[in-house]
Amino acid sequence: MRSLSQQVPKWLGRLMALVGFFNVAANIFRPFKSAAHRLDNYTLVYVNSTAFSTSLISGLILMLLSFGISRRKRRAWNIAVIILAIGISAEAFRYRVHLEHVIVDLITLILLVVFRKEFYAKSDPATSKHPLLGLAIAFLTFFAIGVLLLLFRHSRAIVGTPSFVEILQTVLYGFVGITGPIKFASERISDTVFSTLLIFGIATITIPIWLFFRRVKPINQIDETDAKIIKEIVLKNPQSDSLSYFSTRLDKSVVWSNSKTAGQSYRVQNGVLLAAGDPFGHFSLWSEVMDKLIALADEYAWTLAVMGCSERAGELWIEKTGMTALHIGDEAVIVTRNFHLDGSAMKSVREMINKTKRLGYVAETKLVNQLTEEERAELKVKAVEWRYGAKERGFAMALDRFLSPIDDQELFVLARKEGKLMAFMTFSPWGKEGISLDRMLRSRDADTGVNELIITVATEYAAANKIARISLNFAAFRSIFEEADRISSGTILRFKRDVLRFFSKWVQIESLYRFNAKFQPEWNPRYLVYPSKTKLIEIGVAVSRAEGLI
């Protein structure tokens, strides 16, 4: 059982979200109003207007800060304490004092101070900046609140019956400090409304400016120099994992061993530190690398998870952290010395290959430095064209670049029909004696069987060049399909298979398994290592975003 103090940030985050919501609601909707009256003589009009605006905006800020509070962020704690103090102080200058809100804000402030040691985590470094998106969101948010203020909070003080267009105009003009077409019965209310709208307008501009100038490079993000170091480590290490080469992606970050001869690639998505595959480098250094990654996650209060690791790495993670491993699928690995097209098991592959050859298909292998300039230009065009508008995917099991000088050992297998390029695959190096499938692209006009031809030619090339293993990458939930196909499978297992078939309409799940299974590969299990079941949805979203699925 976790201690009470360890649970405090989560509950304080929820409390702050509620406090912020009701502070906003109390300033907009009359049903939420409950206030003690103050004498007008004691409160200057402009002071009351400023106090009203401050109270409303502080509520918005508290709602935004609630997520950071729940994640133990020290900066969120610092800002929350200041905002709560300002909000409480602002109430003292209101025409109507919301005593219940002052009490709740004060209790929240006291709890934050009492449990201040629980808020130690550093703020997340920004990974991207979208000033135009920030401008749009800020404008729509503040504009909507401005409209609600006129429709609900101050509707009784409006002179006449303005149209909805006039309401929109008033809010829009107020953002730039201009009095709109709507008139109010009270000067105090008029000043309050227009000062609030002006503050909203200033905030709308301030947010995108902050987004534009903030730091955008994640911590420990690799550059081309780091990528070359990782590449050298991976190629020299006979124990390298089939996914290790993908640690050279330039959109990842890396923690290094003290000697910088081993490391672990990762990315932070939505507060989840998502490690990719196994650590690279010698196994003796894995423990040191894992300790550094654990410390980094704790420093920023990130949820630590590992995507697609091997059984060996999963066991070490569990030993160190007590986390849980979930079998999420299997990697198909062709052992080249065992591969042949003879026998009944390979009948379908053999027939597909013979068919494509009769249709005039020819496949050839080329290392990246053997490609002509014309071929490079053609491949770049086809790589974009054959994605058919889909965004580039990949995190743990694909590169983020194409035809880069870094990847001088990348293998291309090109399939042509009567001289026209119809499909191609690329394979990245896997240690000293293996290759891993990176890209698999084809024209919609390509005939069935072209992929079988390419993989067979790649296998023949591998066998001739002392390459012992070819990874065809990952088949998610393979065991469910395999076991559900047996006549002895139960209802629950078949139901799981049918659910996966449904999702296969959008994401290749069953088709990828069926295709890989044709080649009679070895199946190496891959795991998701996670801290608790309550974090699975959060981690699932992070994985989906990292892989480009959402």
C-alpha positions as CSV (number, residue, x, y, z in Angstrom):
1,M,0.0,0.0,0.0
2,R,1.3,3.4,-0.9
3,S,1.4,5.9,1.9
4,L,-1.1,8.7,2.2
5,S,1.5,11.4,1.4
6,Q,2.2,9.6,-1.9
7,Q,-1.4,9.7,-2.9
8,V,-1.7,13.4,-2.0
9,P,-0.6,14.9,-5.4
10,K,-3.2,12.9,-7.3
11,W,-6.0,14.0,-5.0
12,L,-4.8,17.6,-4.8
13,G,-4.8,17.7,-8.6
14,R,-8.4,16.6,-8.7
15,L,-9.3,19.1,-5.9
16,M,-7.6,21.9,-7.8
17,A,-9.5,21.1,-11.0
18,L,-12.8,21.3,-9.1
19,V,-11.8,24.5,-7.4
20,G,-10.8,26.1,-10.6
21,F,-14.0,25.0,-12.3
22,F,-16.3,26.4,-9.6
23,N,-14.3,29.6,-9.5
24,V,-14.9,30.1,-13.2
25,A,-18.5,28.9,-13.0
26,A,-19.3,31.3,-10.0
27,N,-18.1,34.2,-12.1
28,I,-20.2,33.3,-15.1
29,F,-23.4,31.6,-14.1
30,R,-25.8,33.2,-11.6
31,P,-26.9,29.9,-10.0
32,F,-23.4,29.5,-8.7
33,K,-23.4,32.9,-7.1
34,S,-23.5,33.0,-3.3
35,A,-21.9,36.0,-1.8
36,A,-21.7,38.4,1.1
37,H,-22.4,42.0,0.2
38,R,-19.9,44.8,0.6
39,L,-20.5,48.5,0.6
40,D,-19.9,50.1,-2.7
41,N,-18.2,53.0,-1.0
42,Y,-15.4,50.9,0.2
43,T,-14.6,49.4,-3.2
44,L,-13.6,51.5,-6.2
45,V,-15.1,50.6,-9.5
46,Y,-11.9,49.8,-11.3
47,V,-10.5,47.8,-8.4
48,N,-13.7,45.6,-8.4
49,S,-13.3,45.2,-12.2
50,T,-9.8,44.0,-11.8
51,A,-10.6,41.7,-8.9
52,F,-13.4,40.1,-11.0
53,S,-11.1,39.5,-13.9
54,T,-8.4,38.2,-11.7
55,S,-10.8,35.7,-10.0
56,L,-12.1,34.4,-13.3
57,I,-8.6,33.9,-14.9
58,S,-7.2,32.4,-11.7
59,G,-9.9,29.7,-11.9
60,L,-8.8,28.9,-15.5
61,I,-5.2,28.7,-14.5
62,L,-5.9,26.4,-11.6
63,M,-7.7,24.0,-13.9
64,L,-4.7,24.0,-16.3
65,L,-2.3,23.5,-13.3
66,S,-4.2,20.5,-11.9
67,F,-2.6,18.1,-14.3
68,G,0.9,19.2,-13.3
69,I,0.0,19.1,-9.6
70,S,-1.2,15.5,-10.0
71,R,2.2,14.7,-11.5
72,R,4.2,16.3,-8.7
73,K,5.5,19.1,-10.8
74,R,7.4,21.7,-8.7
75,R,6.8,24.6,-11.1
76,A,3.0,23.8,-11.1
77,W,3.1,23.9,-7.3
78,N,4.9,27.2,-7.2
79,I,2.5,28.8,-9.6
80,A,-0.6,27.3,-7.9
81,V,0.5,28.7,-4.5
82,I,0.9,32.2,-6.1
83,I,-2.4,32.0,-8.0
84,L,-4.4,30.8,-4.9
85,A,-2.9,33.6,-2.9
86,I,-3.8,36.1,-5.6
87,G,-7.3,34.7,-5.9
88,I,-7.9,34.9,-2.2
89,S,-6.6,38.4,-2.0
90,A,-8.7,39.5,-5.1
91,E,-11.9,38.4,-3.3
92,A,-11.2,41.0,-0.6
93,F,-11.7,43.7,-3.3
94,R,-14.8,42.3,-4.8
95,Y,-18.2,44.0,-4.7
96,R,-19.5,40.6,-3.7
97,V,-17.2,38.3,-1.7
98,H,-17.6,34.6,-2.3
99,L,-16.8,33.4,1.2
100,E,-17.2,29.7,0.4
101,H,-14.7,30.0,-2.4
102,V,-12.3,31.8,-0.2
103,I,-12.5,29.0,2.3
104,V,-12.0,26.3,-0.2
105,D,-9.1,28.1,-1.9
106,L,-7.5,28.6,1.5
107,I,-7.8,24.9,2.4
108,T,-6.3,24.0,-0.9
109,L,-3.4,26.4,-0.3
110,I,-2.8,25.1,3.2
111,L,-2.7,21.5,1.9
112,L,-0.2,22.4,-0.8
113,V,2.1,24.0,1.7
114,V,1.8,21.1,4.2
115,F,2.6,18.5,1.5
116,R,5.1,20.7,-0.4
117,K,7.9,18.0,-0.2
118,E,5.8,15.7,-2.4
119,F,6.1,18.2,-5.3
120,Y,9.7,17.7,-6.4
121,A,9.5,16.8,-10.1
122,K,11.0,19.1,-12.7
123,S,8.9,20.5,-15.5
124,D,8.7,18.6,-18.8
125,P,10.8,20.0,-21.5
126,A,8.7,21.0,-24.5
127,T,9.0,18.7,-27.4
128,S,7.2,20.9,-29.9
129,K,5.8,24.4,-30.3
130,H,2.7,25.3,-32.1
131,P,2.1,29.1,-31.7
132,L,-0.7,29.2,-34.2
133,L,-2.5,26.3,-32.6
134,G,-2.0,27.9,-29.2
135,L,-3.4,31.1,-30.6
136,A,-6.5,29.4,-31.9
137,I,-7.2,27.5,-28.7
138,A,-6.6,30.5,-26.5
139,F,-8.8,32.7,-28.7
140,L,-11.7,30.2,-28.8
141,T,-11.5,29.5,-25.1
142,F,-11.5,33.2,-24.0
143,F,-14.0,34.2,-26.7
144,A,-16.4,31.5,-25.5
145,I,-16.1,32.6,-21.9
146,G,-16.7,36.2,-22.9
147,V,-19.9,35.2,-24.7
148,L,-21.0,33.2,-21.7
149,L,-20.4,36.2,-19.5
150,L,-22.8,38.4,-21.5
151,L,-25.4,35.7,-21.9
152,F,-25.6,34.6,-18.3
153,R,-23.7,36.7,-15.8
154,H,-24.5,40.2,-17.0
155,S,-27.6,39.6,-19.1
156,R,-29.9,41.5,-16.8
157,A,-27.6,44.6,-16.9
158,I,-27.7,44.8,-20.7
159,V,-29.8,47.7,-22.1
160,G,-32.3,46.5,-24.7
161,T,-32.3,43.1,-26.4
162,P,-29.1,42.8,-28.5
163,S,-28.8,40.2,-31.2
164,F,-26.4,37.4,-31.0
165,V,-24.2,39.0,-33.6
166,E,-24.0,42.2,-31.5
167,I,-22.9,40.0,-28.5
168,L,-20.2,38.4,-30.6
169,Q,-19.1,41.9,-31.9
170,T,-18.9,43.2,-28.3
171,V,-16.7,40.4,-27.2
172,L,-14.5,40.7,-30.2
173,Y,-14.1,44.5,-29.9
174,G,-13.5,44.1,-26.1
175,F,-10.4,41.9,-26.8
176,V,-8.7,45.0,-28.3
177,G,-10.0,47.5,-25.8
178,I,-12.9,48.9,-27.9
179,T,-16.4,49.4,-26.6
180,G,-18.8,47.3,-28.5
181,P,-22.5,47.9,-29.6
182,I,-23.9,46.6,-26.3
183,K,-24.7,49.1,-23.5
184,F,-25.0,48.4,-19.8
185,A,-27.2,49.9,-17.2
186,S,-24.4,50.2,-14.7
187,E,-21.0,51.8,-15.2
188,R,-19.5,49.4,-12.7
189,I,-20.7,46.4,-14.7
190,S,-19.6,48.0,-18.0
191,D,-16.1,48.6,-16.7
192,T,-16.0,45.1,-15.3
193,V,-17.0,43.5,-18.6
194,F,-14.7,45.5,-20.8
195,S,-11.7,45.2,-18.5
196,T,-12.2,41.4,-18.4
197,L,-12.5,41.2,-22.2
198,L,-9.3,43.3,-22.6
199,I,-7.4,41.0,-20.2
200,F,-8.7,38.0,-22.2
201,G,-7.4,39.6,-25.4
202,I,-3.9,40.2,-23.8
203,A,-3.8,36.6,-22.7
204,T,-4.8,35.4,-26.1
205,I,-1.7,37.1,-27.6
206,T,0.6,36.2,-24.7
207,I,0.1,32.4,-24.9
208,P,1.3,31.9,-28.5
209,I,4.3,34.3,-27.9
210,W,5.3,32.1,-25.0
211,L,4.9,29.0,-27.1
212,F,7.1,30.5,-29.8
213,F,10.0,31.4,-27.6
214,R,9.9,28.3,-25.2
215,R,12.5,25.6,-25.3
216,V,11.5,22.9,-27.8
217,K,14.4,20.4,-27.8
218,P,13.8,17.4,-25.4
219,I,16.5,16.6,-22.9
220,N,19.1,14.0,-24.1
221,Q,17.8,14.2,-27.7
222,I,20.4,12.7,-30.0
223,D,22.0,14.3,-33.0
224,E,23.8,12.8,-36.0
225,T,27.0,12.4,-34.0
226,D,25.2,10.4,-31.3
227,A,23.4,8.4,-34.0
228,K,26.8,7.4,-35.5
229,I,28.1,6.3,-32.0
230,I,25.0,4.2,-31.4
231,K,25.3,2.7,-34.9
232,E,29.0,1.7,-34.2
233,I,28.0,0.2,-30.8
234,V,25.2,-1.8,-32.4
235,L,27.2,-3.1,-35.3
236,K,30.1,-4.3,-33.2
237,N,28.0,-6.0,-30.5
238,P,27.1,-9.6,-31.4
239,Q,24.4,-9.5,-28.7
240,S,22.6,-6.6,-30.3
241,D,18.8,-6.8,-30.4
242,S,17.1,-6.7,-33.7
243,L,15.5,-3.3,-32.8
244,S,18.8,-1.7,-31.5
245,Y,19.6,0.0,-34.8
246,F,16.3,1.9,-34.6
247,S,17.8,3.7,-31.5
248,T,19.5,5.9,-34.0
249,R,16.3,7.7,-34.8
250,L,16.9,11.4,-34.4
251,D,13.5,12.0,-32.8
252,K,14.5,9.9,-29.8
253,S,16.4,10.7,-26.7
254,V,19.1,8.5,-25.1
255,V,20.5,7.9,-21.6
256,W,24.1,6.7,-21.7
257,S,26.2,4.5,-19.5
258,N,29.1,6.3,-17.8
259,S,31.5,5.0,-20.5
260,K,29.1,5.9,-23.3
261,T,29.3,2.4,-24.7
262,A,25.7,1.5,-23.9
263,G,22.4,3.2,-23.6
264,Q,18.7,3.2,-23.9
265,S,16.6,5.1,-26.3
266,Y,13.3,6.6,-25.2
267,R,10.7,9.3,-25.9
268,V,8.4,11.2,-23.5
269,Q,4.7,11.3,-24.6
270,N,2.0,12.8,-22.4
271,G,4.0,12.3,-19.2
272,V,5.0,8.7,-20.0
273,L,8.7,7.9,-20.5
274,L,8.5,5.3,-23.1
275,A,11.7,3.2,-23.5
276,A,12.1,1.6,-26.9
277,G,13.1,-2.1,-27.0
278,D,16.2,-3.3,-25.2
279,P,19.2,-1.2,-24.2
280,F,21.9,-1.2,-26.8
281,G,25.5,-2.2,-25.9
282,H,26.9,-5.1,-23.9
283,F,24.5,-6.8,-21.5
284,S,26.9,-6.2,-18.5
285,L,26.0,-2.5,-18.8
286,W,22.2,-2.8,-19.0
287,S,21.7,-2.6,-15.3
288,E,23.6,0.7,-15.1
289,V,21.6,2.1,-18.0
290,M,18.3,1.0,-16.5
291,D,19.1,2.7,-13.2
292,K,19.8,6.0,-15.0
293,L,16.5,5.8,-16.8
294,I,14.6,5.0,-13.6
295,A,16.3,8.0,-11.9
296,L,15.4,10.2,-14.9
297,A,11.7,9.1,-14.7
298,D,11.6,9.8,-11.0
299,E,13.3,13.2,-11.4
300,Y,10.4,14.4,-13.7
301,A,7.7,12.2,-12.2
302,W,7.2,10.5,-15.5
303,T,5.4,7.2,-15.8
304,L,8.1,4.6,-16.9
305,A,7.1,2.0,-19.4
306,V,9.1,-0.2,-21.9
307,M,7.7,-0.9,-25.3
308,G,8.7,-4.0,-27.3
309,C,11.5,-5.4,-25.1
310,S,12.8,-8.9,-25.2
311,E,12.3,-11.5,-22.5
312,R,15.8,-11.0,-21.2
313,A,15.4,-7.3,-20.8
314,G,11.9,-7.7,-19.4
315,E,13.1,-9.9,-16.6
316,L,15.8,-7.4,-15.6
317,W,13.3,-4.6,-15.6
318,I,11.0,-6.6,-13.4
319,E,13.8,-7.5,-11.0
320,K,14.8,-3.8,-10.7
321,T,11.4,-2.1,-10.5
322,G,8.8,-4.7,-9.6
323,M,6.9,-3.7,-12.8
324,T,4.7,-6.1,-14.8
325,A,5.3,-7.6,-18.2
326,L,2.5,-8.0,-20.8
327,H,3.1,-10.2,-23.8
328,I,2.0,-8.0,-26.7
329,G,3.2,-10.1,-29.6
330,D,6.0,-11.8,-31.3
331,E,8.8,-10.9,-33.7
332,A,9.1,-13.1,-36.8
333,V,12.8,-14.1,-37.4
334,I,13.9,-16.1,-40.5
335,V,16.9,-18.2,-39.8
336,T,18.6,-18.2,-43.2
337,R,20.3,-21.6,-42.9
338,N,16.9,-23.2,-42.4
339,F,15.0,-21.3,-45.1
340,H,14.0,-23.2,-48.3
341,L,11.0,-23.2,-50.6
342,D,10.5,-27.0,-50.6
343,G,7.8,-28.9,-48.9
344,S,4.1,-28.4,-48.3
345,A,4.6,-25.7,-45.6
346,M,6.0,-23.4,-48.2
347,K,3.6,-24.3,-51.0
348,S,1.7,-21.0,-50.9
349,V,4.9,-18.9,-50.9
350,R,6.3,-21.0,-53.7
351,E,3.2,-20.6,-55.8
352,M,3.1,-16.8,-55.2
353,I,6.7,-16.4,-56.3
354,N,6.3,-18.5,-59.5
355,K,3.2,-16.5,-60.4
356,T,4.9,-13.1,-60.0
357,K,7.9,-14.4,-62.1
358,R,5.6,-15.5,-64.8
359,L,4.1,-12.0,-64.8
360,G,7.5,-10.5,-65.5
361,Y,8.6,-9.5,-62.0
362,V,12.3,-9.4,-61.2
363,A,13.8,-8.5,-57.7
364,E,17.3,-7.3,-57.1
365,T,19.3,-6.4,-54.0
366,K,21.4,-3.2,-53.6
367,L,23.2,-1.6,-50.7
368,V,22.3,2.0,-50.3
369,N,25.7,3.2,-51.7
370,Q,25.1,1.1,-54.8
371,L,22.0,3.0,-55.8
372,T,22.3,5.3,-58.8
373,E,21.1,8.9,-58.6
374,E,18.2,8.0,-60.8
375,E,17.2,5.2,-58.5
376,R,17.5,7.4,-55.4
377,A,15.2,10.1,-57.0
378,E,12.7,7.4,-58.0
379,L,12.7,5.8,-54.5
380,K,12.1,9.2,-52.8
381,V,9.1,9.9,-55.0
382,K,7.7,6.4,-54.5
383,A,8.2,6.4,-50.8
384,V,5.9,9.4,-50.4
385,E,3.5,8.3,-53.2
386,W,3.0,4.8,-51.8
387,R,2.1,5.9,-48.3
388,Y,-1.1,7.2,-49.9
389,G,-1.4,10.2,-47.7
390,A,-0.8,8.3,-44.4
391,K,1.6,9.8,-42.0
392,E,5.0,8.3,-41.3
393,R,4.7,5.7,-38.5
394,G,7.3,4.1,-36.3
395,F,9.0,4.5,-33.0
396,A,10.5,1.2,-31.7
397,M,10.7,-0.7,-35.0
398,A,11.4,1.8,-37.9
399,L,13.7,4.6,-38.9
400,D,12.6,8.2,-39.2
401,R,14.8,8.9,-42.3
402,F,15.2,7.7,-45.8
403,L,18.3,7.4,-47.9
404,S,20.4,9.0,-45.2
405,P,24.2,9.0,-45.4
406,I,24.2,7.6,-41.8
407,D,22.6,4.3,-43.1
408,D,25.3,3.3,-45.5
409,Q,24.7,-0.4,-44.7
410,E,20.9,-0.3,-45.4
411,L,19.9,-3.0,-47.8
412,F,17.3,-2.3,-50.6
413,V,15.4,-5.0,-52.4
414,L,13.6,-3.6,-55.5
415,A,10.9,-5.4,-57.4
416,R,10.3,-4.3,-61.0
417,K,7.8,-5.4,-63.7
418,E,9.0,-4.8,-67.2
419,G,11.5,-2.2,-65.8
420,K,8.9,-0.3,-63.8
421,L,9.4,-0.1,-60.0
422,M,6.4,-1.8,-58.3
423,A,7.5,-2.4,-54.7
424,F,10.6,-2.3,-52.5
425,M,11.7,-3.1,-48.9
426,T,14.6,-1.8,-46.9
427,F,16.5,-3.7,-44.2
428,S,18.6,-2.2,-41.4
429,P,21.6,-3.9,-39.9
430,W,21.1,-6.2,-36.9
431,G,24.4,-6.5,-35.1
432,K,27.1,-8.3,-37.1
433,E,25.1,-11.1,-38.7
434,G,21.5,-10.0,-39.1
435,I,19.1,-7.5,-40.8
436,S,15.8,-6.1,-39.7
437,L,12.9,-5.1,-41.9
438,D,12.5,-1.3,-41.9
439,R,10.2,-0.2,-44.8
440,M,7.7,-2.3,-46.9
441,L,6.1,-0.2,-49.6
442,R,4.3,-1.2,-52.8
443,S,2.2,0.3,-55.6
444,R,-1.5,-0.4,-55.5
445,D,-1.1,-1.8,-59.0
446,A,1.4,-4.4,-57.8
447,D,0.3,-8.0,-58.1
448,T,-0.2,-10.3,-55.2
449,G,3.0,-12.2,-54.4
450,V,5.5,-9.4,-55.0
451,N,6.2,-9.1,-51.2
452,E,6.8,-12.9,-51.0
453,L,9.3,-12.5,-54.0
454,I,11.1,-9.7,-52.3
455,I,11.6,-11.5,-49.0
456,T,12.7,-14.6,-50.7
457,V,15.3,-12.7,-52.7
458,A,16.4,-10.9,-49.5
459,T,16.8,-14.3,-47.8
460,E,18.9,-15.6,-50.7
461,Y,21.1,-12.5,-50.5
462,A,21.5,-13.0,-46.7
463,A,22.5,-16.6,-47.0
464,A,25.1,-15.7,-49.7
465,N,26.6,-13.0,-47.5
466,K,26.8,-14.8,-44.2
467,I,23.7,-13.0,-42.7
468,A,22.2,-15.5,-40.3
469,R,18.9,-13.8,-39.3
470,I,16.3,-11.6,-40.9
471,S,13.7,-9.9,-38.6
472,L,10.4,-9.4,-40.3
473,N,9.4,-7.2,-37.4
474,F,6.5,-7.5,-35.1
475,A,3.2,-9.4,-35.2
476,A,0.9,-8.1,-32.4
477,F,-1.1,-10.6,-30.4
478,R,0.1,-13.5,-32.6
479,S,-0.6,-16.2,-30.0
480,I,-4.3,-15.2,-29.9
481,F,-4.7,-15.9,-33.6
482,E,-2.6,-19.0,-33.5
483,E,-4.4,-20.6,-30.6
484,A,-7.9,-19.5,-31.8
485,D,-7.3,-21.3,-35.0
486,R,-7.1,-24.6,-33.2
487,I,-10.3,-26.7,-33.0
488,S,-9.9,-26.9,-29.2
489,S,-10.0,-23.1,-28.7
490,G,-12.6,-21.8,-26.3
491,T,-15.3,-19.1,-26.8
492,I,-13.3,-16.4,-25.0
493,L,-10.3,-16.9,-27.1
494,R,-12.3,-16.8,-30.3
495,F,-14.0,-13.6,-29.1
496,K,-10.6,-12.0,-28.6
497,R,-9.6,-13.0,-32.1
498,D,-12.8,-11.5,-33.5
499,V,-12.2,-8.3,-31.7
500,L,-8.6,-8.1,-33.1
501,R,-10.0,-8.8,-36.6
502,F,-12.4,-5.9,-36.2
503,F,-9.5,-3.5,-35.4
504,S,-7.5,-5.1,-38.3
505,K,-9.7,-3.1,-40.6
506,W,-7.7,0.0,-39.7
507,V,-4.4,-1.3,-38.3
508,Q,-2.7,-4.4,-39.8
509,I,-2.8,-7.0,-37.1
510,E,-4.1,-10.3,-38.4
511,S,-2.8,-9.8,-42.0
512,L,0.7,-9.1,-40.7
513,Y,0.7,-12.2,-38.6
514,R,-0.6,-14.4,-41.5
515,F,2.0,-12.9,-43.9
516,N,4.9,-13.5,-41.6
517,A,3.8,-17.0,-40.7
518,K,4.1,-18.0,-44.3
519,F,7.9,-18.0,-44.0
520,Q,8.0,-20.5,-41.1
521,P,10.0,-18.1,-38.9
522,E,11.1,-18.4,-35.3
523,W,8.8,-16.4,-33.0
524,N,10.6,-14.3,-30.4
525,P,8.2,-12.8,-27.8
526,R,8.0,-9.0,-27.2
527,Y,6.7,-7.4,-24.1
528,L,5.3,-4.2,-22.7
529,V,6.6,-3.5,-19.2
530,Y,4.4,-1.3,-17.1
531,P,4.0,-0.2,-13.5
532,S,0.3,-0.9,-12.8
533,K,-3.0,-1.7,-14.5
534,T,-4.3,1.8,-13.7
535,K,-1.6,3.2,-16.0
536,L,-2.3,1.0,-19.0
537,I,-4.7,3.5,-20.7
538,E,-2.2,6.3,-20.2
539,I,0.6,4.2,-21.6
540,G,-1.5,2.9,-24.5
541,V,-2.2,6.5,-25.6
542,A,1.5,7.3,-25.3
543,V,2.4,4.3,-27.4
544,S,-0.2,5.1,-30.0
545,R,1.1,8.7,-30.3
546,A,4.7,7.6,-30.5
547,E,4.0,5.0,-33.2
548,G,2.0,7.6,-35.2
549,L,-1.4,5.8,-34.9
550,I,-3.2,8.8,-33.5
